[in-house]
Amino acid sequence: VRKVQGFEFSGVGVVLHAVEHFSYHVGQVAFWVKQLTEADLGFYDHHDLTQIND
């Protein structure tokens, strides 16, 4: 058990916390790139988002 930002986590919990934190910042960067360039980043260009899955 390790303390991270005042919370106790297992080793796996620490890794999950770090990945979650990093992914949040990736989303922030993507948001600002989209805003500043006024461009679609095309994350889902190769998917038909209207298709219903079985």
PQR file of N, CA, C, O and H, with PARSE charges and radii, in Angstrom:
ATOM      1  N   VAL A   1       0.853  -1.186   0.000 -0.4000 1.5000
ATOM      2  CA  VAL A   1       0.000   0.000   0.000 -0.0000 2.0000
ATOM      3  C   VAL A   1       0.890   1.238   0.000  0.5500 1.7000
ATOM      4  O   VAL A   1       1.863   1.330   0.748 -0.5500 1.4000
ATOM      5  N   ARG A   2       0.524   2.192  -0.868 -0.4000 1.5000
ATOM      6  CA  ARG A   2       1.298   3.431  -0.985 -0.0000 2.0000
ATOM      7  C   ARG A   2       0.354   4.619  -0.892  0.5500 1.7000
ATOM      8  O   ARG A   2      -0.811   4.534  -1.280 -0.5500 1.4000
ATOM      9  H   ARG A   2      -0.266   2.116  -1.476  0.4000 1.0000
ATOM     10  N   LYS A   3       0.868   5.723  -0.375 -0.4000 1.5000
ATOM     11  CA  LYS A   3       0.059   6.942  -0.318 -0.0000 2.0000
ATOM     12  C   LYS A   3       0.328   7.792  -1.549  0.5500 1.7000
ATOM     13  O   LYS A   3       1.478   8.083  -1.877 -0.5500 1.4000
ATOM     14  H   LYS A   3       1.814   5.792  -0.060  0.4000 1.0000
ATOM     15  N   VAL A   4      -0.742   8.186  -2.226 -0.4000 1.5000
ATOM     16  CA  VAL A   4      -0.662   9.072  -3.384 -0.0000 2.0000
ATOM     17  C   VAL A   4      -1.674  10.183  -3.155  0.5500 1.7000
ATOM     18  O   VAL A   4      -2.872   9.923  -3.040 -0.5500 1.4000
ATOM     19  H   VAL A   4      -1.676   7.950  -1.959  0.4000 1.0000
ATOM     20  N   GLN A   5      -1.204  11.395  -3.090 -0.4000 1.5000
ATOM     21  CA  GLN A   5      -2.057  12.565  -2.889 -0.0000 2.0000
ATOM     22  C   GLN A   5      -2.988  12.378  -1.694  0.5500 1.7000
ATOM     23  O   GLN A   5      -4.150  12.782  -1.731 -0.5500 1.4000
ATOM     24  H   GLN A   5      -0.231  11.606  -3.183  0.4000 1.0000
ATOM     25  N   GLY A   6      -2.468  11.765  -0.641 -0.4000 1.5000
ATOM     26  CA  GLY A   6      -3.234  11.592   0.584 -0.0000 2.0000
ATOM     27  C   GLY A   6      -4.126  10.364   0.621  0.5500 1.7000
ATOM     28  O   GLY A   6      -4.762  10.099   1.641 -0.5500 1.4000
ATOM     29  H   GLY A   6      -1.524  11.437  -0.612  0.4000 1.0000
ATOM     30  N   PHE A   7      -4.188   9.609  -0.465 -0.4000 1.5000
ATOM     31  CA  PHE A   7      -5.007   8.397  -0.522 -0.0000 2.0000
ATOM     32  C   PHE A   7      -4.105   7.178  -0.540  0.5500 1.7000
ATOM     33  O   PHE A   7      -2.993   7.230  -1.067 -0.5500 1.4000
ATOM     34  H   PHE A   7      -3.671   9.824  -1.294  0.4000 1.0000
ATOM     35  N   GLU A   8      -4.580   6.079   0.035 -0.4000 1.5000
ATOM     36  CA  GLU A   8      -3.809   4.840   0.033 -0.0000 2.0000
ATOM     37  C   GLU A   8      -4.235   3.962  -1.137  0.5500 1.7000
ATOM     38  O   GLU A   8      -5.421   3.699  -1.338 -0.5500 1.4000
ATOM     39  H   GLU A   8      -5.483   6.037   0.463  0.4000 1.0000
ATOM     40  N   PHE A   9      -3.245   3.515  -1.901 -0.4000 1.5000
ATOM     41  CA  PHE A   9      -3.485   2.676  -3.072 -0.0000 2.0000
ATOM     42  C   PHE A   9      -2.581   1.459  -3.032  0.5500 1.7000
ATOM     43  O   PHE A   9      -1.493   1.499  -2.457 -0.5500 1.4000
ATOM     44  H   PHE A   9      -2.282   3.728  -1.737  0.4000 1.0000
ATOM     45  N   SER A  10      -3.041   0.371  -3.650 -0.4000 1.5000
ATOM     46  CA  SER A  10      -2.171  -0.777  -3.891 -0.0000 2.0000
ATOM     47  C   SER A  10      -1.268  -0.423  -5.072  0.5500 1.7000
ATOM     48  O   SER A  10      -1.420   0.643  -5.670 -0.5500 1.4000
ATOM     49  H   SER A  10      -3.925   0.339  -4.118  0.4000 1.0000
ATOM     50  N   GLY A  11      -0.342  -1.297  -5.408 -0.4000 1.5000
ATOM     51  CA  GLY A  11       0.524  -1.050  -6.567 -0.0000 2.0000
ATOM     52  C   GLY A  11      -0.274  -0.903  -7.848  0.5500 1.7000
ATOM     53  O   GLY A  11       0.005  -0.017  -8.656 -0.5500 1.4000
ATOM     54  H   GLY A  11      -0.218  -2.163  -4.923  0.4000 1.0000
ATOM     55  N   VAL A  12      -1.271  -1.770  -8.042 -0.4000 1.5000
ATOM     56  CA  VAL A  12      -2.134  -1.683  -9.223 -0.0000 2.0000
ATOM     57  C   VAL A  12      -2.939  -0.394  -9.172  0.5500 1.7000
ATOM     58  O   VAL A  12      -3.129   0.260 -10.198 -0.5500 1.4000
ATOM     59  H   VAL A  12      -1.497  -2.490  -7.385  0.4000 1.0000
ATOM     60  N   GLY A  13      -3.411  -0.026  -7.995 -0.4000 1.5000
ATOM     61  CA  GLY A  13      -4.168   1.209  -7.837 -0.0000 2.0000
ATOM     62  C   GLY A  13      -3.358   2.433  -8.214  0.5500 1.7000
ATOM     63  O   GLY A  13      -3.885   3.376  -8.804 -0.5500 1.4000
ATOM     64  H   GLY A  13      -3.257  -0.557  -7.162  0.4000 1.0000
ATOM     65  N   VAL A  14      -2.071   2.418  -7.873 -0.4000 1.5000
ATOM     66  CA  VAL A  14      -1.186   3.531  -8.235 -0.0000 2.0000
ATOM     67  C   VAL A  14      -1.085   3.638  -9.754  0.5500 1.7000
ATOM     68  O   VAL A  14      -1.177   4.733 -10.308 -0.5500 1.4000
ATOM     69  H   VAL A  14      -1.644   1.652  -7.393  0.4000 1.0000
ATOM     70  N   VAL A  15      -0.896   2.509 -10.422 -0.4000 1.5000
ATOM     71  CA  VAL A  15      -0.794   2.508 -11.885 -0.0000 2.0000
ATOM     72  C   VAL A  15      -2.099   2.990 -12.509  0.5500 1.7000
ATOM     73  O   VAL A  15      -2.073   3.816 -13.422 -0.5500 1.4000
ATOM     74  H   VAL A  15      -0.821   1.619  -9.972  0.4000 1.0000
ATOM     75  N   LEU A  16      -3.230   2.494 -12.037 -0.4000 1.5000
ATOM     76  CA  LEU A  16      -4.520   2.926 -12.574 -0.0000 2.0000
ATOM     77  C   LEU A  16      -4.745   4.418 -12.348  0.5500 1.7000
ATOM     78  O   LEU A  16      -5.257   5.112 -13.226 -0.5500 1.4000
ATOM     79  H   LEU A  16      -3.250   1.824 -11.295  0.4000 1.0000
ATOM     80  N   HIS A  17      -4.367   4.903 -11.187 -0.4000 1.5000
ATOM     81  CA  HIS A  17      -4.497   6.329 -10.889 -0.0000 2.0000
ATOM     82  C   HIS A  17      -3.650   7.155 -11.856  0.5500 1.7000
ATOM     83  O   HIS A  17      -4.111   8.174 -12.371 -0.5500 1.4000
ATOM     84  H   HIS A  17      -3.951   4.339 -10.473  0.4000 1.0000
ATOM     85  N   ALA A  18      -2.429   6.724 -12.101 -0.4000 1.5000
ATOM     86  CA  ALA A  18      -1.535   7.449 -13.010 -0.0000 2.0000
ATOM     87  C   ALA A  18      -2.071   7.442 -14.438  0.5500 1.7000
ATOM     88  O   ALA A  18      -2.032   8.468 -15.117 -0.5500 1.4000
ATOM     89  H   ALA A  18      -2.055   5.897 -11.683  0.4000 1.0000
ATOM     90  N   VAL A  19      -2.570   6.299 -14.900 -0.4000 1.5000
ATOM     91  CA  VAL A  19      -3.120   6.202 -16.257 -0.0000 2.0000
ATOM     92  C   VAL A  19      -4.352   7.088 -16.389  0.5500 1.7000
ATOM     93  O   VAL A  19      -4.507   7.785 -17.392 -0.5500 1.4000
ATOM     94  H   VAL A  19      -2.602   5.465 -14.349  0.4000 1.0000
ATOM     95  N   GLU A  20      -5.224   7.069 -15.394 -0.4000 1.5000
ATOM     96  CA  GLU A  20      -6.421   7.909 -15.413 -0.0000 2.0000
ATOM     97  C   GLU A  20      -6.037   9.388 -15.445  0.5500 1.7000
ATOM     98  O   GLU A  20      -6.613  10.168 -16.203 -0.5500 1.4000
ATOM     99  H   GLU A  20      -5.098   6.503 -14.579  0.4000 1.0000
ATOM    100  N   HIS A  21      -5.074   9.763 -14.628 -0.4000 1.5000
ATOM    101  CA  HIS A  21      -4.621  11.154 -14.569 -0.0000 2.0000
ATOM    102  C   HIS A  21      -4.027  11.587 -15.912  0.5500 1.7000
ATOM    103  O   HIS A  21      -4.328  12.673 -16.408 -0.5500 1.4000
ATOM    104  H   HIS A  21      -4.606   9.129 -14.012  0.4000 1.0000
ATOM    105  N   PHE A  22      -3.194  10.741 -16.488 -0.4000 1.5000
ATOM    106  CA  PHE A  22      -2.575  11.040 -17.779 -0.0000 2.0000
ATOM    107  C   PHE A  22      -3.632  11.166 -18.873  0.5500 1.7000
ATOM    108  O   PHE A  22      -3.559  12.069 -19.706 -0.5500 1.4000
ATOM    109  H   PHE A  22      -2.949   9.859 -16.085  0.4000 1.0000
ATOM    110  N   SER A  23      -4.619  10.261 -18.875 -0.4000 1.5000
ATOM    111  CA  SER A  23      -5.647  10.299 -19.918 -0.0000 2.0000
ATOM    112  C   SER A  23      -6.481  11.570 -19.817  0.5500 1.7000
ATOM    113  O   SER A  23      -6.934  12.093 -20.835 -0.5500 1.4000
ATOM    114  H   SER A  23      -4.678   9.527 -18.198  0.4000 1.0000
ATOM    115  N   TYR A  24      -6.686  12.065 -18.617 -0.4000 1.5000
ATOM    116  CA  TYR A  24      -7.407  13.324 -18.432 -0.0000 2.0000
ATOM    117  C   TYR A  24      -6.648  14.458 -19.120  0.5500 1.7000
ATOM    118  O   TYR A  24      -7.248  15.280 -19.814 -0.5500 1.4000
ATOM    119  H   TYR A  24      -6.318  11.640 -17.790  0.4000 1.0000
ATOM    120  N   HIS A  25      -5.335  14.499 -18.927 -0.4000 1.5000
ATOM    121  CA  HIS A  25      -4.533  15.555 -19.559 -0.0000 2.0000
ATOM    122  C   HIS A  25      -4.482  15.393 -21.076  0.5500 1.7000
ATOM    123  O   HIS A  25      -4.452  16.391 -21.796 -0.5500 1.4000
ATOM    124  H   HIS A  25      -4.848  13.832 -18.364  0.4000 1.0000
ATOM    125  N   VAL A  26      -4.472  14.170 -21.571 -0.4000 1.5000
ATOM    126  CA  VAL A  26      -4.525  13.947 -23.022 -0.0000 2.0000
ATOM    127  C   VAL A  26      -5.817  14.539 -23.578  0.5500 1.7000
ATOM    128  O   VAL A  26      -5.808  15.169 -24.636 -0.5500 1.4000
ATOM    129  H   VAL A  26      -4.496  13.359 -20.986  0.4000 1.0000
ATOM    130  N   GLY A  27      -6.916  14.339 -22.874 -0.4000 1.5000
ATOM    131  CA  GLY A  27      -8.187  14.927 -23.287 -0.0000 2.0000
ATOM    132  C   GLY A  27      -8.147  16.443 -23.290  0.5500 1.7000
ATOM    133  O   GLY A  27      -8.709  17.075 -24.184 -0.5500 1.4000
ATOM    134  H   GLY A  27      -6.922  13.827 -22.015  0.4000 1.0000
ATOM    135  N   GLN A  28      -7.490  17.033 -22.302 -0.4000 1.5000
ATOM    136  CA  GLN A  28      -7.354  18.488 -22.253 -0.0000 2.0000
ATOM    137  C   GLN A  28      -6.545  18.996 -23.443  0.5500 1.7000
ATOM    138  O   GLN A  28      -6.912  19.993 -24.064 -0.5500 1.4000
ATOM    139  H   GLN A  28      -7.033  16.519 -21.576  0.4000 1.0000
ATOM    140  N   VAL A  29      -5.460  18.321 -23.758 -0.4000 1.5000
ATOM    141  CA  VAL A  29      -4.632  18.725 -24.897 -0.0000 2.0000
ATOM    142  C   VAL A  29      -5.425  18.602 -26.189  0.5500 1.7000
ATOM    143  O   VAL A  29      -5.382  19.502 -27.028 -0.5500 1.4000
ATOM    144  H   VAL A  29      -5.162  17.511 -23.254  0.4000 1.0000
ATOM    145  N   ALA A  30      -6.150  17.498 -26.359 -0.4000 1.5000
ATOM    146  CA  ALA A  30      -6.962  17.314 -27.567 -0.0000 2.0000
ATOM    147  C   ALA A  30      -8.002  18.420 -27.679  0.5500 1.7000
ATOM    148  O   ALA A  30      -8.222  18.953 -28.766 -0.5500 1.4000
ATOM    149  H   ALA A  30      -6.185  16.767 -25.677  0.4000 1.0000
ATOM    150  N   PHE A  31      -8.641  18.770 -26.573 -0.4000 1.5000
ATOM    151  CA  PHE A  31      -9.633  19.841 -26.580 -0.0000 2.0000
ATOM    152  C   PHE A  31      -9.016  21.147 -27.062  0.5500 1.7000
ATOM    153  O   PHE A  31      -9.575  21.811 -27.935 -0.5500 1.4000
ATOM    154  H   PHE A  31      -8.462  18.338 -25.690  0.4000 1.0000
ATOM    155  N   TRP A  32      -7.872  21.520 -26.503 -0.4000 1.5000
ATOM    156  CA  TRP A  32      -7.266  22.807 -26.871 -0.0000 2.0000
ATOM    157  C   TRP A  32      -6.728  22.805 -28.291  0.5500 1.7000
ATOM    158  O   TRP A  32      -6.793  23.832 -28.968 -0.5500 1.4000
ATOM    159  H   TRP A  32      -7.418  20.980 -25.794  0.4000 1.0000
ATOM    160  N   VAL A  33      -6.200  21.684 -28.762 -0.4000 1.5000
ATOM    161  CA  VAL A  33      -5.757  21.607 -30.159 -0.0000 2.0000
ATOM    162  C   VAL A  33      -6.950  21.820 -31.073  0.5500 1.7000
ATOM    163  O   VAL A  33      -6.862  22.550 -32.060 -0.5500 1.4000
ATOM    164  H   VAL A  33      -6.148  20.850 -28.212  0.4000 1.0000
ATOM    165  N   LYS A  34      -8.073  21.178 -30.740 -0.4000 1.5000
ATOM    166  CA  LYS A  34      -9.296  21.336 -31.533 -0.0000 2.0000
ATOM    167  C   LYS A  34      -9.778  22.781 -31.527  0.5500 1.7000
ATOM    168  O   LYS A  34     -10.162  23.316 -32.567 -0.5500 1.4000
ATOM    169  H   LYS A  34      -8.144  20.585 -29.938  0.4000 1.0000
ATOM    170  N   GLN A  35      -9.759  23.407 -30.366 -0.4000 1.5000
ATOM    171  CA  GLN A  35     -10.230  24.784 -30.245 -0.0000 2.0000
ATOM    172  C   GLN A  35      -9.329  25.758 -30.997  0.5500 1.7000
ATOM    173  O   GLN A  35      -9.814  26.643 -31.703 -0.5500 1.4000
ATOM    174  H   GLN A  35      -9.447  22.972 -29.521  0.4000 1.0000
ATOM    175  N   LEU A  36      -8.038  25.596 -30.845 -0.4000 1.5000
ATOM    176  CA  LEU A  36      -7.095  26.556 -31.424 -0.0000 2.0000
ATOM    177  C   LEU A  36      -6.914  26.385 -32.926  0.5500 1.7000
ATOM    178  O   LEU A  36      -6.633  27.356 -33.628 -0.5500 1.4000
ATOM    179  H   LEU A  36      -7.644  24.878 -30.271  0.4000 1.0000
ATOM    180  N   THR A  37      -7.069  25.162 -33.428 -0.4000 1.5000
ATOM    181  CA  THR A  37      -6.887  24.926 -34.865 -0.0000 2.0000
ATOM    182  C   THR A  37      -8.207  24.910 -35.615  0.5500 1.7000
ATOM    183  O   THR A  37      -8.228  24.918 -36.846 -0.5500 1.4000
ATOM    184  H   THR A  37      -7.297  24.373 -32.858  0.4000 1.0000
ATOM    185  N   GLU A  38      -9.329  24.885 -34.863 -0.4000 1.5000
ATOM    186  CA  GLU A  38     -10.660  24.780 -35.462 -0.0000 2.0000
ATOM    187  C   GLU A  38     -10.740  23.602 -36.434  0.5500 1.7000
ATOM    188  O   GLU A  38     -11.337  23.699 -37.506 -0.5500 1.4000
ATOM    189  H   GLU A  38      -9.312  24.878 -33.863  0.4000 1.0000
ATOM    190  N   ALA A  39     -10.128  22.497 -36.035 -0.4000 1.5000
ATOM    191  CA  ALA A  39     -10.074  21.311 -36.890 -0.0000 2.0000
ATOM    192  C   ALA A  39     -10.653  20.105 -36.161  0.5500 1.7000
ATOM    193  O   ALA A  39     -10.566  19.998 -34.937 -0.5500 1.4000
ATOM    194  H   ALA A  39      -9.643  22.419 -35.164  0.4000 1.0000
ATOM    195  N   ASP A  40     -11.243  19.205 -36.933 -0.4000 1.5000
ATOM    196  CA  ASP A  40     -11.683  17.922 -36.404 -0.0000 2.0000
ATOM    197  C   ASP A  40     -10.453  17.030 -36.317  0.5500 1.7000
ATOM    198  O   ASP A  40      -9.731  16.878 -37.302 -0.5500 1.4000
ATOM    199  H   ASP A  40     -11.314  19.292 -37.926  0.4000 1.0000
ATOM    200  N   LEU A  41     -10.207  16.446 -35.168 -0.4000 1.5000
ATOM    201  CA  LEU A  41      -9.007  15.634 -35.002 -0.0000 2.0000
ATOM    202  C   LEU A  41      -9.127  14.262 -35.653  0.5500 1.7000
ATOM    203  O   LEU A  41      -8.126  13.560 -35.794 -0.5500 1.4000
ATOM    204  H   LEU A  41     -10.794  16.569 -34.368  0.4000 1.0000
ATOM    205  N   GLY A  42     -10.324  13.871 -36.050 -0.4000 1.5000
ATOM    206  CA  GLY A  42     -10.502  12.651 -36.827 -0.0000 2.0000
ATOM    207  C   GLY A  42     -10.246  11.365 -36.074  0.5500 1.7000
ATOM    208  O   GLY A  42      -9.819  10.378 -36.672 -0.5500 1.4000
ATOM    209  H   GLY A  42     -11.137  14.441 -35.935  0.4000 1.0000
ATOM    210  N   PHE A  43     -10.496  11.353 -34.772 -0.4000 1.5000
ATOM    211  CA  PHE A  43     -10.253  10.140 -33.992 -0.0000 2.0000
ATOM    212  C   PHE A  43     -11.099   8.958 -34.464  0.5500 1.7000
ATOM    213  O   PHE A  43     -10.670   7.810 -34.352 -0.5500 1.4000
ATOM    214  H   PHE A  43     -10.843  12.155 -34.286  0.4000 1.0000
ATOM    215  N   TYR A  44     -12.297   9.228 -34.991 -0.4000 1.5000
ATOM    216  CA  TYR A  44     -13.212   8.155 -35.373 -0.0000 2.0000
ATOM    217  C   TYR A  44     -13.530   8.174 -36.859  0.5500 1.7000
ATOM    218  O   TYR A  44     -14.576   7.668 -37.266 -0.5500 1.4000
ATOM    219  H   TYR A  44     -12.646  10.161 -35.081  0.4000 1.0000
ATOM    220  N   ASP A  45     -12.667   8.735 -37.668 -0.4000 1.5000
ATOM    221  CA  ASP A  45     -12.910   8.811 -39.109 -0.0000 2.0000
ATOM    222  C   ASP A  45     -13.089   7.439 -39.753  0.5500 1.7000
ATOM    223  O   ASP A  45     -13.851   7.310 -40.711 -0.5500 1.4000
ATOM    224  H   ASP A  45     -11.818   9.147 -37.338  0.4000 1.0000
ATOM    225  N   HIS A  46     -12.413   6.427 -39.255 -0.4000 1.5000
ATOM    226  CA  HIS A  46     -12.469   5.095 -39.864 -0.0000 2.0000
ATOM    227  C   HIS A  46     -13.620   4.243 -39.310  0.5500 1.7000
ATOM    228  O   HIS A  46     -13.717   3.058 -39.627 -0.5500 1.4000
ATOM    229  H   HIS A  46     -11.795   6.533 -38.476  0.4000 1.0000
ATOM    230  N   HIS A  47     -14.495   4.841 -38.481 -0.4000 1.5000
ATOM    231  CA  HIS A  47     -15.644   4.127 -37.924 -0.0000 2.0000
ATOM    232  C   HIS A  47     -16.944   4.782 -38.376  0.5500 1.7000
ATOM    233  O   HIS A  47     -17.035   6.006 -38.474 -0.5500 1.4000
ATOM    234  H   HIS A  47     -14.416   5.804 -38.223  0.4000 1.0000
ATOM    235  N   ASP A  48     -17.942   3.954 -38.649 -0.4000 1.5000
ATOM    236  CA  ASP A  48     -19.286   4.451 -38.920 -0.0000 2.0000
ATOM    237  C   ASP A  48     -20.016   4.497 -37.581  0.5500 1.7000
ATOM    238  O   ASP A  48     -20.463   3.467 -37.077 -0.5500 1.4000
ATOM    239  H   ASP A  48     -17.868   2.960 -38.570  0.4000 1.0000
ATOM    240  N   LEU A  49     -20.136   5.689 -37.010 -0.4000 1.5000
ATOM    241  CA  LEU A  49     -20.714   5.826 -35.683 -0.0000 2.0000
ATOM    242  C   LEU A  49     -22.233   5.707 -35.678  0.5500 1.7000
ATOM    243  O   LEU A  49     -22.854   5.715 -34.616 -0.5500 1.4000
ATOM    244  H   LEU A  49     -19.773   6.526 -37.419  0.4000 1.0000
ATOM    245  N   THR A  50     -22.836   5.596 -36.867 -0.4000 1.5000
ATOM    246  CA  THR A  50     -24.286   5.414 -36.933 -0.0000 2.0000
ATOM    247  C   THR A  50     -24.674   3.944 -37.042  0.5500 1.7000
ATOM    248  O   THR A  50     -25.855   3.608 -36.961 -0.5500 1.4000
ATOM    249  H   THR A  50     -22.332   5.589 -37.730  0.4000 1.0000
ATOM    250  N   GLN A  51     -23.693   3.068 -37.225 -0.4000 1.5000
ATOM    251  CA  GLN A  51     -23.958   1.635 -37.361 -0.0000 2.0000
ATOM    252  C   GLN A  51     -24.339   1.037 -36.004  0.5500 1.7000
ATOM    253  O   GLN A  51     -23.687   1.301 -34.994 -0.5500 1.4000
ATOM    254  H   GLN A  51     -22.733   3.341 -37.291  0.4000 1.0000
ATOM    255  N   ILE A  52     -25.391   0.238 -35.996 -0.4000 1.5000
ATOM    256  CA  ILE A  52     -25.842  -0.419 -34.770 -0.0000 2.0000
ATOM    257  C   ILE A  52     -25.120  -1.754 -34.634  0.5500 1.7000
ATOM    258  O   ILE A  52     -25.100  -2.555 -35.569 -0.5500 1.4000
ATOM    259  H   ILE A  52     -25.921   0.023 -36.816  0.4000 1.0000
ATOM    260  N   ASN A  53     -24.531  -1.989 -33.472 -0.4000 1.5000
ATOM    261  CA  ASN A  53     -23.840  -3.253 -33.205 -0.0000 2.0000
ATOM    262  C   ASN A  53     -24.839  -4.320 -32.803  0.5500 1.7000
ATOM    263  O   ASN A  53     -25.837  -4.033 -32.143 -0.5500 1.4000
ATOM    264  H   ASN A  53     -24.547  -1.339 -32.713  0.4000 1.0000
ATOM    265  N   ASP A  54     -24.566  -5.555 -33.206 -0.4000 1.5000
ATOM    266  CA  ASP A  54     -25.435  -6.678 -32.831 -0.0000 2.0000
ATOM    267  C   ASP A  54     -25.053  -7.215 -31.477  0.5500 1.7000
ATOM    268  O   ASP A  54     -25.672  -8.163 -30.992 -0.5500 1.4000
ATOM    269  H   ASP A  54     -23.755  -5.788 -33.743  0.4000 1.0000
TER
END
